[in-house]
Amino acid sequence: MGHTPAPDAPRLTVIGTGYLGATHAACMAYLGYEVLGVDIDERKIAMLSAGELPFFEPGLPELLTKALASGRLRFTTSFAEAGEFGDVHFVCVGTPQTAGSPAADLTYVDAAVAALAPHLRRRALVVGKSTVPVGTASRLTSLLRELAPAGDEVELAWNPEFLREGFAVDDTLTPDRLVFGVASEWARRRLRDAFAPVIAEGVPVKETDLATAELVKVAANAFLATKISYINAMAEICETTGADVRDLADALAYDARIGGRFLQPGLGFGGGCLPKDIRAFAHRAEELGVGRAVAFLHDMDEINHRRRVRAVDLVREIVGGSLQGVRVAAFGAAFKPNSDDIRDAPALAVSRTLHRAGAKVRIFDPAALDNARRAHPELGYGENALDVARDADVVLLLTEWTEFREIDPEVVGGVVTHRRVLDTRHALDPIRWQAAGWEYRALGRPAHV
């Protein structure tokens, strides 16, 4: 991919330097743009300026180092500097779930726009990338024009992000599509200028209105959540009938209308996006009077959580009844591999429930150990997989890291008290584990696979 935008390429600012913002800033600088990252958190700005990331993402540390060394990427806490510097301002702050409500918390989005707007004294484009309820862009347009000295010369566009944790660099540099929600031809051209090297590689661009662009991300997440929840609902049926959900999923995947992607049975979804986004989507639909259209999302959320409960019940069944004093080796804490994100992590939810039931749980995760230890000091932790497996009564595969997939069942069998494994992610080879003398169990599969 070429790293030399046109001589008149816009200068970019990225407001918010969390997971989305730091990735976007580093990648855009790598593509050749002059980029200024902005955040009110002085510690975070100092870390990033020194080439350090406050989170784990494969490939991003190297890209950040290159971008800083090129001189095209800088970080600041000054919105005045951002307003003076930037032609296109990307808003990349978080929209967490509101405490005590399924609604999205727009505090950070509103604060970012309100802090930037008074410093916009010339024509500029503000581009939202955060995941927001439909209708937010319309409200922010009014706020921008009210607060910006340049008034109507400041426009708002929406460019939703589709980053997958663990693949964020590739998803930024070579996305499967770009979505531009714009209200004018000038905004459309500015956004195309801001992504010129990406578009030059043939990435499809869908140009639409602001409301549709806001809906794309939540609609995509709702679809993925539905597909994941569907196969997990089938796992419940399989557990009752003695059928095998893995074989069922494989058979369904041959149907081109269905496909195998995200049709993987297991412990369900988690993380900082999918759960809160589908709850916020359903909440917003209810506010708009069309809640019945997405009422099924409440069922998806419930199916997702039942998988966690079922995993605990299966552990209880495997050990013969009571969990009191049972030594559990938990392989995984992050909500998915190649990430240190423990937000709404199914792995930790299962470990915590087992702990509350009296089990002695010890956890290992290649990246999320520190985050898990800080959030849940009541749980036990180990330095590697064999460490936590030592003297275990049962081993749980909770996050499908490659090192867990490839671990030797004979070696693990040499340190445990009982060779019993629950594969909640369908990541292990049951024949290999059974050949090594293990009792192998998996969600949605019969006891003897």
ChimeraX attribute file (.defattr): number of C-alpha atoms within 10 A of each C-alpha:
attribute: neighborCount
match mode: 1-to-1
recipient: residues
	/A:1	10
	/A:2	12
	/A:3	14
	/A:4	13
	/A:5	17
	/A:6	13
	/A:7	6
	/A:8	7
	/A:9	17
	/A:10	23
	/A:11	16
	/A:12	25
	/A:13	31
	/A:14	30
	/A:15	32
	/A:16	26
	/A:17	26
	/A:18	17
	/A:19	19
	/A:20	22
	/A:21	24
	/A:22	23
	/A:23	24
	/A:24	26
	/A:25	31
	/A:26	30
	/A:27	24
	/A:28	25
	/A:29	24
	/A:30	24
	/A:31	21
	/A:32	19
	/A:33	25
	/A:34	23
	/A:35	30
	/A:36	23
	/A:37	27
	/A:38	30
	/A:39	21
	/A:40	15
	/A:41	12
	/A:42	13
	/A:43	11
	/A:44	20
	/A:45	22
	/A:46	14
	/A:47	13
	/A:48	23
	/A:49	18
	/A:50	13
	/A:51	17
	/A:52	16
	/A:53	20
	/A:54	13
	/A:55	16
	/A:56	17
	/A:57	20
	/A:58	14
	/A:59	13
	/A:60	22
	/A:61	18
	/A:62	12
	/A:63	18
	/A:64	25
	/A:65	18
	/A:66	18
	/A:67	25
	/A:68	20
	/A:69	12
	/A:70	13
	/A:71	11
	/A:72	20
	/A:73	26
	/A:74	20
	/A:75	25
	/A:76	21
	/A:77	18
	/A:78	14
	/A:79	21
	/A:80	15
	/A:81	15
	/A:82	24
	/A:83	21
	/A:84	12
	/A:85	18
	/A:86	22
	/A:87	21
	/A:88	26
	/A:89	27
	/A:90	26
	/A:91	26
	/A:92	29
	/A:93	26
	/A:94	24
	/A:95	22
	/A:96	20
	/A:97	19
	/A:98	14
	/A:99	9
	/A:100	6
	/A:101	11
	/A:102	19
	/A:103	23
	/A:104	22
	/A:105	18
	/A:106	19
	/A:107	13
	/A:108	17
	/A:109	24
	/A:110	16
	/A:111	11
	/A:112	19
	/A:113	21
	/A:114	17
	/A:115	17
	/A:116	23
	/A:117	23
	/A:118	19
	/A:119	18
	/A:120	27
	/A:121	15
	/A:122	17
	/A:123	14
	/A:124	21
	/A:125	24
	/A:126	29
	/A:127	26
	/A:128	28
	/A:129	26
	/A:130	24
	/A:131	28
	/A:132	26
	/A:133	23
	/A:134	19
	/A:135	14
	/A:136	17
	/A:137	21
	/A:138	13
	/A:139	10
	/A:140	19
	/A:141	17
	/A:142	14
	/A:143	15
	/A:144	24
	/A:145	19
	/A:146	15
	/A:147	17
	/A:148	21
	/A:149	17
	/A:150	19
	/A:151	18
	/A:152	15
	/A:153	14
	/A:154	20
	/A:155	23
	/A:156	24
	/A:157	29
	/A:158	27
	/A:159	24
	/A:160	23
	/A:161	22
	/A:162	21
	/A:163	17
	/A:164	13
	/A:165	21
	/A:166	18
	/A:167	15
	/A:168	23
	/A:169	21
	/A:170	15
	/A:171	17
	/A:172	22
	/A:173	20
	/A:174	17
	/A:175	17
	/A:176	13
	/A:177	17
	/A:178	21
	/A:179	21
	/A:180	24
	/A:181	26
	/A:182	24
	/A:183	15
	/A:184	12
	/A:185	9
	/A:186	12
	/A:187	22
	/A:188	18
	/A:189	12
	/A:190	18
	/A:191	22
	/A:192	16
	/A:193	18
	/A:194	21
	/A:195	18
	/A:196	19
	/A:197	23
	/A:198	23
	/A:199	18
	/A:200	11
	/A:201	12
	/A:202	11
	/A:203	15
	/A:204	14
	/A:205	13
	/A:206	11
	/A:207	15
	/A:208	15
	/A:209	15
	/A:210	22
	/A:211	17
	/A:212	18
	/A:213	24
	/A:214	27
	/A:215	17
	/A:216	18
	/A:217	21
	/A:218	24
	/A:219	15
	/A:220	14
	/A:221	18
	/A:222	23
	/A:223	14
	/A:224	17
	/A:225	23
	/A:226	22
	/A:227	20
	/A:228	23
	/A:229	29
	/A:230	18
	/A:231	24
	/A:232	27
	/A:233	19
	/A:234	18
	/A:235	24
	/A:236	19
	/A:237	15
	/A:238	19
	/A:239	17
	/A:240	11
	/A:241	12
	/A:242	12
	/A:243	17
	/A:244	20
	/A:245	27
	/A:246	22
	/A:247	11
	/A:248	17
	/A:249	19
	/A:250	14
	/A:251	12
	/A:252	16
	/A:253	17
	/A:254	11
	/A:255	10
	/A:256	8
	/A:257	8
	/A:258	11
	/A:259	14
	/A:260	16
	/A:261	10
	/A:262	15
	/A:263	22
	/A:264	21
	/A:265	26
	/A:266	26
	/A:267	30
	/A:268	25
	/A:269	21
	/A:270	23
	/A:271	19
	/A:272	17
	/A:273	19
	/A:274	19
	/A:275	21
	/A:276	20
	/A:277	26
	/A:278	26
	/A:279	21
	/A:280	25
	/A:281	25
	/A:282	25
	/A:283	21
	/A:284	20
	/A:285	18
	/A:286	15
	/A:287	11
	/A:288	10
	/A:289	10
	/A:290	13
	/A:291	16
	/A:292	11
	/A:293	11
	/A:294	16
	/A:295	14
	/A:296	14
	/A:297	21
	/A:298	13
	/A:299	13
	/A:300	23
	/A:301	20
	/A:302	12
	/A:303	20
	/A:304	25
	/A:305	18
	/A:306	16
	/A:307	26
	/A:308	22
	/A:309	16
	/A:310	17
	/A:311	25
	/A:312	20
	/A:313	14
	/A:314	17
	/A:315	23
	/A:316	18
	/A:317	12
	/A:318	19
	/A:319	15
	/A:320	9
	/A:321	11
	/A:322	13
	/A:323	22
	/A:324	14
	/A:325	13
	/A:326	20
	/A:327	26
	/A:328	28
	/A:329	31
	/A:330	29
	/A:331	27
	/A:332	29
	/A:333	32
	/A:334	31
	/A:335	28
	/A:336	23
	/A:337	21
	/A:338	20
	/A:339	23
	/A:340	24
	/A:341	23
	/A:342	22
	/A:343	18
	/A:344	18
	/A:345	23
	/A:346	28
	/A:347	27
	/A:348	25
	/A:349	19
	/A:350	22
	/A:351	28
	/A:352	17
	/A:353	15
	/A:354	25
	/A:355	22
	/A:356	15
	/A:357	16
	/A:358	14
	/A:359	19
	/A:360	20
	/A:361	25
	/A:362	23
	/A:363	28
	/A:364	24
	/A:365	26
	/A:366	21
	/A:367	20
	/A:368	22
	/A:369	20
	/A:370	13
	/A:371	17
	/A:372	24
	/A:373	15
	/A:374	9
	/A:375	13
	/A:376	12
	/A:377	10
	/A:378	12
	/A:379	18
	/A:380	18
	/A:381	20
	/A:382	17
	/A:383	12
	/A:384	13
	/A:385	22
	/A:386	20
	/A:387	18
	/A:388	24
	/A:389	27
	/A:390	20
	/A:391	17
	/A:392	25
	/A:393	20
	/A:394	23
	/A:395	28
	/A:396	25
	/A:397	23
	/A:398	33
	/A:399	27
	/A:400	21
	/A:401	20
	/A:402	12
	/A:403	13
	/A:404	18
	/A:405	15
	/A:406	11
	/A:407	13
	/A:408	13
	/A:409	19
	/A:410	15
	/A:411	11
	/A:412	18
	/A:413	22
	/A:414	14
	/A:415	16
	/A:416	22
	/A:417	14
	/A:418	18
	/A:419	22
	/A:420	23
	/A:421	25
	/A:422	23
	/A:423	24
	/A:424	26
	/A:425	19
	/A:426	23
	/A:427	18
	/A:428	21
	/A:429	13
	/A:430	19
	/A:431	12
	/A:432	14
	/A:433	19
	/A:434	18
	/A:435	11
	/A:436	16
	/A:437	14
	/A:438	18
	/A:439	18
	/A:440	24
	/A:441	23
	/A:442	29
	/A:443	27
	/A:444	29
	/A:445	22
	/A:446	17
	/A:447	14
	/A:448	11
	/A:449	11
